[in-house]
């Protein structure tokens, strides 16, 4: 070996890991040189980056929207388009009959919109397939999900790249015009291309990583458990008998409705729902009727949804005068309670006279700090301590005063009951009172029901991981009341109770005024004719419990009673300890807000300062029998 060979030979040959590190270091230095080769102010560099990033996101949104995915699933042609707007996030199935909306898929404002296109011949074939079609459509759709995702991911990446390039060029053009100089660094064409490519690649990667991370962190695997239905689909799904009437008038339109309903079933009944226990019966929740004649319309929904029990959380009247409950009005209630019993509690617009009048109706059970066993459930109801129009604090609408009164009443109600007693449902008219009692009783409460605020609480608020109980706040079933302005929807909910007493599902209706003629109502579909569906997670109750409608309604007993009432140890799997029960006088519930008193404010504005007798005078207020609207 020559001397020159000895001098040039590396005494220590680098290994594969060292060579990989060397290549990575060289690549990093090259990228840094290309990205920062331009000699420009840091603010200009930052503007260049953010302009590229924003343009990339904008072009990605456009690409997803204008490049739909087309396919055929179970002989149904579908077109899937995308959108990037907060108002249209999630997954929707849109048709001329209404829409099916899954809103809680991810926090990213990205939406996928499925539009089925079916001719009538295919519709009839699809409808005749029945359950087989539902299974086939679901299976084929699941098989096409990867191709659908790849399609929109490809469109998004293309939009990101093109948008980042455009953003980079926009900054260069702006600098050239404003500064009258060439912003691109001197050098060969290859260097210019490398610098621009580095900027574009960086913006694209940052945008892609940010979107992917946000989607991954906020994705909800149980998104199918919460959905909304609007339009004619909501109306017919709520009252299936209307489909038969439509079939008699227009068989083709009825066939189309059936096909779209099959698509709805295929998307809303995944295989995992088969583990849900069978339904023993359904419970309808209503509230804040305010003397509106809605009881003539409820039987349609009671019958079509197989409702066996109605729970009414108060505010039956406007100003708390028993004279408001006319014979005609009471007869409409009796028509329901002859076959479907009702549990009723007093609201702040109901007086003791109103409560007595309601208790006199056959089939109505009035609760006020009393417990009743109903169809396998144990229910505790507390009447509201306030009365509209009363003097002093009892008739006040001041937020601080209301909070003080309701909290004090909740404390008294808790002190009057046996702390070991278990309640499947706690009823109070005002949410602040129900929350105070539930917070105090801890695992003794499985669910609360209230009203008063004239709007349903959000679906996401029904069952939360940071709260031990299900929280149901019902809207105004009386469309705001007899004296309210038109436009508010009729709101009520239907809760499904399993044979093992689990609360399995709730449907929350927001329906157009049923007194408006059908031709007029057609213009409102999609706006105030809708319902939301939410599937509950299993509650901690014992497996050996059974619920059935034929168990009927028992006799109410005082809350302080213990004989014959089930305890937490009897019915719940949660162990009751002293630490799990709060001290009543130390409970500090969230105070009511000004918005919580909106219903009272609207009634006060129309009823004025009238006394109950004046407010119910025929010359000042229309009677239910004379009113054309419910």
Secondary structure in CASP SS format (residue, H / E / C, confidence):
PFRMAT SS
TARGET T0000
AUTHOR 0000-0000-0000
METHOD secondary structure of the structure
MODEL  1
X C 1.00
X C 1.00
X H 1.00
X H 1.00
X H 1.00
X H 1.00
X H 1.00
X H 1.00
X C 1.00
X C 1.00
X C 1.00
X C 1.00
X C 1.00
X C 1.00
X C 1.00
X H 1.00
X H 1.00
X H 1.00
X H 1.00
X H 1.00
X H 1.00
X H 1.00
X H 1.00
X H 1.00
X H 1.00
X H 1.00
X H 1.00
X H 1.00
X H 1.00
X H 1.00
X H 1.00
X H 1.00
X H 1.00
X H 1.00
X H 1.00
X C 1.00
X C 1.00
X C 1.00
X C 1.00
X C 1.00
X C 1.00
X H 1.00
X H 1.00
X H 1.00
X H 1.00
X H 1.00
X H 1.00
X H 1.00
X H 1.00
X H 1.00
X H 1.00
X H 1.00
X H 1.00
X H 1.00
X H 1.00
X H 1.00
X H 1.00
X H 1.00
X H 1.00
X H 1.00
X H 1.00
X H 1.00
X H 1.00
X H 1.00
X H 1.00
X H 1.00
X C 1.00
X C 1.00
X E 1.00
X E 1.00
X E 1.00
X E 1.00
X E 1.00
X C 1.00
X C 1.00
X E 1.00
X E 1.00
X E 1.00
X E 1.00
X E 1.00
X E 1.00
X E 1.00
X E 1.00
X C 1.00
X C 1.00
X H 1.00
X H 1.00
X H 1.00
X C 1.00
X E 1.00
X E 1.00
X E 1.00
X E 1.00
X E 1.00
X E 1.00
X C 1.00
X C 1.00
X E 1.00
X E 1.00
X E 1.00
X E 1.00
X E 1.00
X C 1.00
X C 1.00
X C 1.00
X C 1.00
X C 1.00
X C 1.00
X C 1.00
X C 1.00
X E 1.00
X E 1.00
X E 1.00
X E 1.00
X E 1.00
X E 1.00
X E 1.00
X C 1.00
X C 1.00
X H 1.00
X H 1.00
X H 1.00
X H 1.00
X H 1.00
X H 1.00
X H 1.00
X H 1.00
X H 1.00
X H 1.00
X C 1.00
X H 1.00
X H 1.00
X H 1.00
X H 1.00
X H 1.00
X H 1.00
X H 1.00
X H 1.00
X H 1.00
X H 1.00
X H 1.00
X H 1.00
X H 1.00
X H 1.00
X H 1.00
X H 1.00
X H 1.00
X H 1.00
X H 1.00
X H 1.00
X H 1.00
X H 1.00
X H 1.00
X H 1.00
X H 1.00
X H 1.00
X H 1.00
X H 1.00
X H 1.00
X H 1.00
X H 1.00
X H 1.00
X H 1.00
X H 1.00
X H 1.00
X H 1.00
X H 1.00
X H 1.00
X H 1.00
X H 1.00
X H 1.00
X H 1.00
X H 1.00
X H 1.00
X H 1.00
X H 1.00
X H 1.00
X H 1.00
X H 1.00
X C 1.00
X C 1.00
X C 1.00
X C 1.00
X C 1.00
X C 1.00
X C 1.00
X C 1.00
X C 1.00
X H 1.00
X H 1.00
X H 1.00
X H 1.00
X H 1.00
X H 1.00
X H 1.00
X H 1.00
X H 1.00
X H 1.00
X H 1.00
X H 1.00
X H 1.00
X H 1.00
X H 1.00
X H 1.00
X H 1.00
X H 1.00
X H 1.00
X H 1.00
X H 1.00
X H 1.00
X H 1.00
X H 1.00
X H 1.00
X H 1.00
X H 1.00
X H 1.00
X H 1.00
X H 1.00
X C 1.00
X C 1.00
X C 1.00
X C 1.00
X H 1.00
X H 1.00
X H 1.00
X E 1.00
X E 1.00
X E 1.00
X E 1.00
X E 1.00
X E 1.00
X H 1.00
X H 1.00
X H 1.00
X H 1.00
X H 1.00
X H 1.00
X H 1.00
X C 1.00
X C 1.00
X H 1.00
X H 1.00
X H 1.00
X H 1.00
X H 1.00
X H 1.00
X H 1.00
X H 1.00
X H 1.00
X C 1.00
X H 1.00
X H 1.00
X H 1.00
X H 1.00
X H 1.00
X H 1.00
X H 1.00
X H 1.00
X H 1.00
X H 1.00
X H 1.00
X H 1.00
X H 1.00
X H 1.00
X H 1.00
X H 1.00
X H 1.00
X H 1.00
X C 1.00
X C 1.00
X H 1.00
X H 1.00
X H 1.00
X H 1.00
X H 1.00
X C 1.00
X C 1.00
X C 1.00
X E 1.00
X E 1.00
X E 1.00
X E 1.00
X E 1.00
X E 1.00
X E 1.00
X E 1.00
X C 1.00
X C 1.00
X C 1.00
X C 1.00
X C 1.00
X C 1.00
X C 1.00
X C 1.00
X H 1.00
X H 1.00
X H 1.00
X H 1.00
X H 1.00
X H 1.00
X H 1.00
X H 1.00
X H 1.00
X H 1.00
X C 1.00
X C 1.00
X E 1.00
X E 1.00
X E 1.00
X E 1.00
X E 1.00
X E 1.00
X C 1.00
X C 1.00
X C 1.00
X C 1.00
X C 1.00
X C 1.00
X C 1.00
X C 1.00
X C 1.00
X H 1.00
X H 1.00
X H 1.00
X C 1.00
X C 1.00
X H 1.00
X H 1.00
X H 1.00
X H 1.00
X H 1.00
X H 1.00
X H 1.00
X H 1.00
X H 1.00
X H 1.00
X H 1.00
X C 1.00
X C 1.00
X C 1.00
X E 1.00
X E 1.00
X E 1.00
X E 1.00
X C 1.00
X C 1.00
X C 1.00
X C 1.00
X C 1.00
X C 1.00
X C 1.00
X H 1.00
X H 1.00
X H 1.00
X H 1.00
X H 1.00
X H 1.00
X H 1.00
X H 1.00
X C 1.00
X C 1.00
X C 1.00
X C 1.00
X E 1.00
X E 1.00
X E 1.00
X C 1.00
X C 1.00
X C 1.00
X E 1.00
X E 1.00
X E 1.00
X E 1.00
X E 1.00
X C 1.00
X C 1.00
X E 1.00
X E 1.00
X E 1.00
X E 1.00
X E 1.00
X E 1.00
X C 1.00
X C 1.00
X C 1.00
X C 1.00
X C 1.00
X C 1.00
X C 1.00
X C 1.00
X C 1.00
X H 1.00
X H 1.00
X H 1.00
X H 1.00
X C 1.00
X C 1.00
X C 1.00
X H 1.00
X H 1.00
X H 1.00
X H 1.00
X H 1.00
X H 1.00
X H 1.00
X H 1.00
X H 1.00
X H 1.00
X H 1.00
X H 1.00
X H 1.00
X H 1.00
X H 1.00
X H 1.00
X H 1.00
X C 1.00
X C 1.00
X C 1.00
X C 1.00
X C 1.00
X E 1.00
X C 1.00
X E 1.00
X C 1.00
X E 1.00
X E 1.00
X E 1.00
X E 1.00
X E 1.00
X E 1.00
X H 1.00
X H 1.00
X H 1.00
X H 1.00
X H 1.00
X H 1.00
X H 1.00
X H 1.00
X H 1.00
X H 1.00
X H 1.00
X H 1.00
X H 1.00
X H 1.00
X E 1.00
X C 1.00
X E 1.00
X E 1.00
X E 1.00
X E 1.00
X E 1.00
X C 1.00
X C 1.00
X C 1.00
X C 1.00
X C 1.00
X C 1.00
X C 1.00
X H 1.00
X H 1.00
X H 1.00
X C 1.00
X C 1.00
X C 1.00
X C 1.00
X C 1.00
X C 1.00
X C 1.00
X C 1.00
X E 1.00
X E 1.00
X E 1.00
X E 1.00
X C 1.00
X C 1.00
X C 1.00
X C 1.00
X C 1.00
X C 1.00
X C 1.00
X C 1.00
X C 1.00
X C 1.00
X C 1.00
X C 1.00
X C 1.00
X C 1.00
X C 1.00
X C 1.00
X E 1.00
X E 1.00
X E 1.00
X E 1.00
X E 1.00
X E 1.00
X E 1.00
X E 1.00
X E 1.00
X C 1.00
X C 1.00
X C 1.00
X C 1.00
X E 1.00
X E 1.00
X E 1.00
X E 1.00
X E 1.00
X E 1.00
X E 1.00
X E 1.00
X E 1.00
X C 1.00
X C 1.00
X C 1.00
X C 1.00
X C 1.00
X C 1.00
X H 1.00
X H 1.00
X H 1.00
X H 1.00
X H 1.00
X H 1.00
X H 1.00
X C 1.00
X C 1.00
X C 1.00
X C 1.00
X C 1.00
X E 1.00
X E 1.00
X E 1.00
X E 1.00
X E 1.00
X E 1.00
X C 1.00
X C 1.00
X C 1.00
X C 1.00
X C 1.00
X E 1.00
X C 1.00
X C 1.00
X C 1.00
X C 1.00
X C 1.00
X C 1.00
X C 1.00
X H 1.00
X H 1.00
X H 1.00
X C 1.00
X E 1.00
X C 1.00
X C 1.00
X C 1.00
X E 1.00
X E 1.00
X C 1.00
X C 1.00
X C 1.00
X C 1.00
X C 1.00
X C 1.00
X C 1.00
X C 1.00
X E 1.00
X H 1.00
X H 1.00
X H 1.00
X H 1.00
X E 1.00
X C 1.00
X C 1.00
X C 1.00
X C 1.00
X C 1.00
X H 1.00
X H 1.00
X H 1.00
X C 1.00
X C 1.00
X C 1.00
X H 1.00
X H 1.00
X H 1.00
X C 1.00
X C 1.00
X C 1.00
X C 1.00
X C 1.00
X C 1.00
X C 1.00
X H 1.00
X H 1.00
X H 1.00
X H 1.00
X H 1.00
X H 1.00
X H 1.00
X H 1.00
X H 1.00
X H 1.00
X H 1.00
X H 1.00
X H 1.00
X H 1.00
X C 1.00
X C 1.00
X C 1.00
X C 1.00
X H 1.00
X H 1.00
X H 1.00
X H 1.00
X C 1.00
X C 1.00
X C 1.00
X C 1.00
X C 1.00
X C 1.00
X C 1.00
X C 1.00
X C 1.00
X C 1.00
X C 1.00
X C 1.00
X C 1.00
X C 1.00
X C 1.00
END
